[in-house]
Amino acid sequence: MNYFNDLTFRLFWHLPDNVILLAQEIRDPDLLGQIQKTWNHFIQTGQVWALLIGLVVGYMFRSLASYG
């Protein structure tokens, strides 16, 4: 295992910094805006109610199924 770690370290040590970023494409850097948009969609589609109902039913099932 140590040989493998040493090999990968030596391989990536000689690569320039911008080579690793070639495989990534950032389309919208506004992370907080994306989170807000996703949360609003989660609320508008009613998925929050499904989550809450699932939590309540799951808790009731767990309490009924547990013994002791």
Backbone bond lengths (Angstrom), bond angles and torsions (degrees), N, CA, C in turn:
res aa  C-N    CA-C-N  psi(-1)  N-CA   C-N-CA  omega(-1)  CA-C   N-CA-C  phi
1 M - - - 1.448 - - 1.529 110.55 -
2 N 1.280 117.02 -37.51 1.448 120.89 179.95 1.528 111.04 -65.46
3 Y 1.331 116.83 -36.12 1.458 120.84 178.46 1.527 110.91 -63.39
4 F 1.343 116.02 -41.15 1.462 120.77 179.75 1.531 111.01 -64.59
5 N 1.327 117.60 -42.63 1.461 121.22 178.45 1.520 110.91 -63.87
6 D 1.314 117.02 -41.34 1.459 121.04 179.17 1.526 110.83 -66.07
7 L 1.320 116.55 -38.20 1.460 120.81 179.55 1.519 111.30 -66.18
8 T 1.321 117.79 -45.49 1.466 119.93 179.78 1.522 111.01 -67.56
9 F 1.325 117.57 -36.70 1.459 120.28 177.49 1.525 110.61 -61.60
10 R 1.312 116.91 -45.14 1.464 120.25 -179.67 1.525 111.42 -67.99
11 L 1.327 116.78 -33.26 1.456 119.93 179.57 1.528 110.72 -67.18
12 F 1.329 117.28 -46.97 1.454 120.48 -177.12 1.521 113.27 -82.07
13 W 1.301 118.45 -13.67 1.454 121.43 -179.65 1.528 110.79 -66.62
14 H 1.314 116.82 -34.92 1.457 120.66 -174.51 1.527 112.99 -91.77
15 L 1.318 118.49 -2.46 1.455 119.98 178.61 1.523 110.44 -80.17
16 P 1.308 117.60 143.59 1.465 118.94 174.66 1.537 110.45 -69.09
17 D 1.314 116.19 160.20 1.459 120.84 -175.10 1.522 113.36 -65.27
18 N 1.308 118.67 -32.47 1.454 120.70 -175.08 1.526 113.89 -81.48
19 V 1.324 119.21 -7.88 1.459 121.50 179.77 1.529 110.30 -69.44
20 I 1.307 117.39 -36.92 1.456 120.77 -177.89 1.527 110.53 -68.41
21 L 1.318 119.21 -29.60 1.456 122.76 -178.17 1.526 113.78 -81.94
22 L 1.323 118.45 -4.98 1.460 120.32 -178.23 1.518 112.68 -66.63
23 A 1.310 118.73 -29.36 1.451 121.59 -176.37 1.527 111.93 -85.46
24 Q 1.302 118.77 -2.58 1.459 121.93 -177.54 1.516 109.44 -109.21
25 E 1.318 114.45 139.24 1.452 119.99 176.27 1.519 108.04 -129.27
26 I 1.304 117.08 115.34 1.454 121.96 -178.84 1.516 107.75 -98.00
27 R 1.318 116.35 112.63 1.460 120.29 -177.56 1.527 111.62 -89.68
28 D 1.329 116.80 -42.11 1.460 120.46 -178.64 1.524 108.30 -133.78
29 P 1.317 118.11 105.59 1.463 120.12 -176.08 1.521 113.95 -78.10
30 D 1.333 118.88 -1.63 1.457 122.47 -177.88 1.533 109.36 -81.27
31 L 1.327 116.76 85.66 1.454 121.50 -175.55 1.525 112.20 -67.27
32 L 1.314 117.58 -44.49 1.465 120.41 179.86 1.528 111.45 -64.37
33 G 1.314 116.91 -36.50 1.461 120.52 175.99 1.518 111.98 -64.54
34 Q 1.339 116.66 -38.62 1.461 120.45 177.57 1.523 111.18 -66.11
35 I 1.334 116.92 -39.84 1.459 120.63 178.68 1.521 110.23 -64.67
36 Q 1.330 116.82 -43.01 1.462 120.53 179.68 1.527 110.86 -64.94
37 K 1.314 117.76 -41.47 1.465 121.76 178.79 1.530 110.63 -63.17
38 T 1.325 116.59 -42.60 1.466 120.90 179.16 1.518 111.10 -66.25
39 W 1.332 117.67 -41.06 1.469 121.06 179.08 1.521 110.29 -65.05
40 N 1.334 117.97 -43.07 1.463 120.57 178.24 1.526 111.39 -62.20
41 H 1.319 117.10 -39.12 1.459 120.42 176.78 1.529 110.84 -65.64
42 F 1.309 116.65 -38.37 1.465 122.52 178.37 1.529 110.36 -62.39
43 I 1.321 117.18 -40.02 1.458 121.51 178.98 1.527 111.03 -73.82
44 Q 1.320 117.91 -45.50 1.466 121.66 -175.51 1.515 112.78 -66.36
45 T 1.304 118.98 -32.23 1.463 120.89 -178.78 1.523 112.38 -83.60
46 G 1.326 118.09 -5.86 1.455 120.70 177.23 1.511 114.01 83.07
47 Q 1.305 117.72 10.87 1.457 120.31 -179.59 1.517 111.83 -69.21
48 V 1.329 116.80 -22.89 1.460 119.77 178.53 1.526 110.36 -65.51
49 W 1.348 116.92 -35.27 1.468 119.60 177.69 1.520 111.02 -67.97
50 A 1.312 116.85 -38.90 1.460 120.16 176.89 1.522 110.53 -63.11
51 L 1.337 117.16 -38.53 1.456 121.10 177.87 1.525 110.95 -64.18
52 L 1.326 116.30 -47.78 1.466 119.78 -178.71 1.530 111.84 -64.68
53 I 1.325 117.40 -43.25 1.466 120.51 178.15 1.519 110.15 -63.69
54 G 1.312 117.73 -41.02 1.459 121.12 178.19 1.518 112.31 -63.52
55 L 1.327 117.34 -38.63 1.462 120.38 177.45 1.527 111.10 -65.64
56 V 1.325 117.26 -43.28 1.466 120.73 -179.24 1.524 110.86 -66.60
57 V 1.321 117.03 -46.62 1.472 120.46 179.95 1.528 110.10 -65.63
58 G 1.306 117.94 -39.50 1.464 120.80 177.89 1.515 112.12 -64.43
59 Y 1.322 116.39 -40.50 1.470 119.71 178.13 1.523 110.69 -65.71
60 M 1.342 116.67 -41.14 1.478 120.01 178.26 1.527 110.51 -64.95
61 F 1.327 117.19 -42.03 1.457 120.37 179.38 1.526 110.76 -64.94
62 R 1.324 116.39 -39.81 1.454 119.77 178.91 1.530 111.05 -64.14
63 S 1.314 115.45 -41.95 1.480 117.93 -179.37 1.514 111.18 -69.77
64 L 1.327 118.78 -31.96 1.465 121.14 177.77 1.530 111.51 -76.17
65 A 1.325 116.67 -33.17 1.454 120.27 -175.55 1.529 113.16 -84.02
66 S 1.315 117.03 -19.53 1.474 118.59 -179.58 1.515 109.86 -80.48
67 Y 1.290 114.79 147.01 1.468 120.54 -178.93 1.524 108.48 -117.58
68 G 1.298 115.74 123.57 1.463 120.06 174.28 1.418 113.13 101.74
